[in-house]
Structure formats: C-alpha cells, structure tokens
Amino acid sequence: MLVFVAAGALAAEFAARYRERHRDPPSDYFPTIYYPHRRLRYGLVPNVDYYGWFKINSMGFRGREVSRQKPPGTFRIICLGGSTTFDSGSVGRALPWPEVVETELRRRLKTESIEVLNLGIGGAMSLDSLIDLQMRALDLQPDLIIVYQTHNDLIYSIPPPYRESTDLFPLEDRPRSRFVRWLTYHSLLYAKSEERVFGTLSSITGAIEGVFGVGREPGDDREAGMELGLANFRSHINSMAAIARANGIALALVEVTVPFADGTARPGECRHCDALSETYGAVPIDKLHTMFSRYNEALMQVAASGPGVHHIPTQGFVPAADRYYHDPVHFGPEGSLQFGTKLAEAVAPIVTGLGQ
C-alpha cells in the first residue's frame, strides 16, 4: 500500500510539473519562489528557473544575471514595488514592464549602456520597498530609482469585516517546520495545493464559526484603517525620498494604473473594471477613486518637497480594457508593453538630464 501511495504521489508531482511548464494560459501563482525574509515580507529564492516562464537570478530578483558592481559608463535604474512591478501577469515571451522600459530607453537614447533591474517582490508594501532600498538597492549603485507602489498599501489597509481570535501576539508570524519548508520548495503539487486547500478549509471553518459567532470579533473601522494606511504610505515615501537625496540618487514616483471604467469601453470590454470593488474588499468604486487620488496626491507632495524627486502621472498610459490587464490589479502582456513604453517616454528626459 505504501509503495502504491508513494508511486501515486510521485506521478501526481510529475504531472503537476508538466502542466505548470506547458499550461496555457500561464499561471500567475508561483508559491515555490518565495521564502519568509528576515527583513522583508518575502524574499525571492535565488537561482530559480520557474518552469521556463521566468528566472530569478543569483541576487534574488527577476531577470538576467547582472554584476553587483555597476559597469563603468552604465546608467543603472532600479524598480521597486510589489507583484505589479515583478509583473506576475507577463511571463514567458511577454516582457515585464521594467524590461520594456530598458528596451525602449536604449532605443530612444541610442545606447546599450542602460540597465533596468526589477526588484519587485509579490506582496511588498511601501515599507518593504523602503527596507529593500536600504538593504539591496543602494548596494547596486543606481542612478535612478523607480517606485511603483500603492495597490498593496491600500489593500492591506482595508480591515476585514471581522477579525479572528488567535493565540498569537499582534503581527506574530506562524513558523514553518523544516519538513513543510522542504515540501514547499521541492514539491510543486504540495505548494500549489497548500494555500488553496487550507484556504478553502479556513473559509469553510470561518463560515461555520460566523454562523455560531465562535472565534470572531467585530472588525476594526475600515475608514480608520484606510486613513492609517495612507498616512504610513506618505511617511515611507518621504523616507525613501530623503534616502535617495542623501545618496545623490534620482527618484521617480510613478502613479499606479488602475482600470477604472472611463466610459470609452464598450459593454463587456472591461470586466476587470467591474471587479475592482470586489478585489479591494467590497470598497465602493467611488471610494476607491477617492483613495487612489489621495495616494497620487501624496506622491506629488513628496516630489514637490525638494530636488531630485520626480512625480510621473500615468493617466492615459494604459486603456481600461480587459486586453491590457491580467486581472483588476496586474497588467497582461499588452498592458506591460503599453505601460513600459509610456513610462520610458516619461523617464527619458530624466535620464538625459542626469547625463546619460
């Protein structure tokens, strides 16, 4: 019986790996590339080729191998952010927007001496990018840093309508056993199943507890949570600006692109527009409009507070249509190409002004 069970598990593992490499459309869920980082929310496992869809280099960020020491005469740009910077909706032959920016800048400025490094990490907030700026980005000697943040800060600032009663201290993380850690990185079947299976069980358990009022307490005020999230975001971006100025590095604060319905799309052309409210915890669309506008104002205020910091509005960069988006938050291949091309156009004068 044990032999049959082991053989079945092994066959299922090979089947999962085969499907992951050959699936169409490609996956947007990559559980085996993340590990709990001592300083950041997550780190990316170095030297990973994720079934041919993308690579994580030896320094732990998406893309080709580059030298830690900046080559002489090279203009180096570093992109910080979450999964929208990592660009999880554009894999395989589809380039993430930081690589599109590099290609377009080289073409526009007629030079190959421009590097754009993608330090995006799924789930990262502005605080994580602030830490990453100090931990990794400064050591890579950038001339310009692009920050593309807002989505995660807003999403994580929206408390659920209830909170679970647990035996953990506030913000305490649940540790993993060595066996679970090994399984996560060596079994795609386990890694893919873990969150989905246990997430489903948790949802069912939560629903049952909700009916009987067990283990749950009323949630925090959502308005207060969003206000605190915005205040923290402004503080973190201010800190990033101060660090960049102190190190003589230019900083570009880029507004995130959100597929808000603008009246130009035909019926059914932007289902992702209709799904925005659900994606952001059932916050009404009008409120989301207001919050994103306030996050953009925070970026403008930080950019106006001193030299060396540039605000880049992105209205009109990517149309609100499903063909450009993988989901209501992430670009699809066409969106990444569109966004990267437009961003390169906006960044080119900054690069030229800095002496490239």
Order of alpha helices (4+ residues) and beta strands (2+ residues): alpha-beta-beta-beta-beta-beta-alpha-alpha-beta-alpha-beta-alpha-beta-alpha-alpha-beta-alpha-beta-alpha-alpha-alpha-beta-alpha
